[in-house]
Amino acid sequence: MSGLPVLELFGLLILAGGFWLWLDSLKARDIGIAAARTACQSEGLQLLDDTVAIAGLKPARGEDGRLLLRRVYAFEYSDTGDNRRNGSVVLLGHRVLVLNIGLRPVPSDLMLH
């Protein structure tokens, strides 16, 4: 009987799955960066380091019941140029679910007394 032994075949499947996950994660990260950049620009904020970092990864079901990866990316932004604030973007598959640029302080002259 010729062909690949079961262990070699299993190893190849693991490698192919890892390669797929890596490529899929690169695409999702690019989507997360674009979403964070767009949100910061629209709010007059500066996206620091021009990137996002993975903060969470788990399987989740989409609206159609398909199993997808839910990724949470963290990023930092600045509203003054002298500080760092935390934000996050949540993706389900390659769709942005939630983008959080956090609470920013309200200037005291805008607060009600």
C-alpha positions in Angstrom: 0.0 0.0 0.0 1.5 3.3 -1.1 0.6 6.7 0.1 1.1 8.8 3.1 1.0 7.3 6.5 -1.8 8.6 8.8 0.5 10.6 11.0 2.1 12.4 8.0 -1.3 13.2 6.6 -2.5 14.5 10.0 0.6 16.6 10.2 0.0 18.1 6.7 -3.6 18.9 7.7 -2.4 20.7 10.9 0.1 22.7 8.8 -2.5 23.6 6.2 -5.0 24.7 9.0 -2.3 26.8 10.6 -1.4 28.4 7.3 -5.1 29.2 6.7 -5.5 30.7 10.2 -2.4 32.8 9.7 -3.6 34.2 6.3 -7.2 34.7 7.6 -5.8 36.5 10.7 -3.7 38.9 8.5 -6.8 39.8 6.5 -8.9 40.3 9.7 -6.1 42.5 11.3 -6.0 44.7 8.1 -9.8 45.2 8.5 -9.4 46.0 12.1 -6.7 48.6 11.4 -8.8 50.2 8.7 -11.8 50.4 11.0 -9.8 51.9 13.9 -8.1 54.4 11.5 -11.4 55.5 10.0 -13.0 55.9 13.4 -10.1 57.9 14.7 -10.0 60.2 11.7 -13.8 60.8 11.9 -13.5 61.8 15.6 -10.3 63.9 15.1 -8.2 61.4 17.0 -4.7 60.1 16.2 -4.3 56.3 15.9 -1.1 55.6 17.7 1.4 53.1 16.2 -1.0 52.7 13.2 -1.8 49.2 14.2 -4.0 46.9 16.3 -3.0 44.0 18.5 -5.0 40.8 19.0 -6.6 40.7 22.5 -9.0 37.8 22.1 -9.9 35.0 19.7 -12.7 32.5 20.1 -15.2 30.6 17.9 -18.7 32.1 17.6 -21.8 31.7 15.5 -22.7 34.2 12.8 -26.3 35.3 12.1 -26.7 32.4 9.7 -25.5 29.9 12.2 -22.1 29.4 10.6 -19.1 28.9 12.9 -16.7 31.9 12.6 -13.8 33.4 14.5 -14.6 36.3 16.8 -11.5 38.5 17.2 -11.0 41.4 19.6 -8.2 43.8 18.7 -6.9 46.5 21.0 -5.4 49.7 19.9 -4.2 53.0 21.3 -5.2 56.5 20.2 -4.6 60.0 21.4 -7.0 62.9 21.6 -4.4 65.5 22.6 -1.2 64.1 21.1 0.3 63.9 24.6 -1.6 60.9 26.0 -2.5 57.3 25.2 -6.1 56.0 25.4 -7.3 52.5 24.8 -9.8 51.4 22.1 -10.9 48.1 20.7 -12.5 46.7 17.6 -14.5 43.4 17.6 -14.7 41.4 14.4 -16.9 38.3 13.6 -15.3 36.7 10.7 -14.3 39.7 8.6 -17.2 41.9 9.7 -16.8 44.7 12.3 -19.3 44.2 15.1 -18.2 46.8 17.6 -15.7 49.6 17.6 -14.9 51.3 20.9 -12.9 54.5 21.1 -13.7 54.8 24.8 -14.9 57.6 26.9 -13.1 60.9 26.5 -13.2 63.6 29.1 -15.7 66.4 28.6 -14.2 69.9 28.9 -15.5 71.5 32.2 -17.1 74.5 30.3 -19.4 72.0 28.6 -20.5 70.3 31.8 -23.8 71.2 33.4 -23.7 72.7 36.9 
